[in-house]
């Protein structure tokens, strides 16, 4: 919902945010490619709104939305490169998590789900069962807290 006079957008889940002080607002993409979030997310700062109320996380402002959109583009690109190189989705997610650069640390398991979804999109395969997804999340998240906080627990 855009309120032009108030220079405010209530974005719903088109925008999620995360900061070092309030981590973990990036979306879980269980199905469909990450490119599906790029279009709606890019339109939000284009409204000229100064206040953007996300679906999840702290109020990011236009610069925060652009930064997070860039991070999601990086995750998408990394997933594609690693998929092309033959890395299984869980391994690809572990590598991206270990880089510690995805939007403010927190909930790295969401990267496992998002990269798994991107790999399935590229493969044309179906959504795995909950147990398989949970096992992949658990395997990739082991030690992720230390990686995402520069070793500080």
URPEDA-V544864 format. One record per helix or strand. SS is the DSSP state (H for helix, E for strand). FROM is the first residue (numbers start at 1). TO is the last residue. If there is no record, write none. Layout:
ss=[SS	SS]
from=[FROM	FROM]
to=[TO	TO]
This chain:
ss=[E	H	E	H	E	H	H	H	H	H]
from=[2	4	8	35	51	61	89	109	130	144]
to=[3	6	16	46	56	84	99	123	141	148]
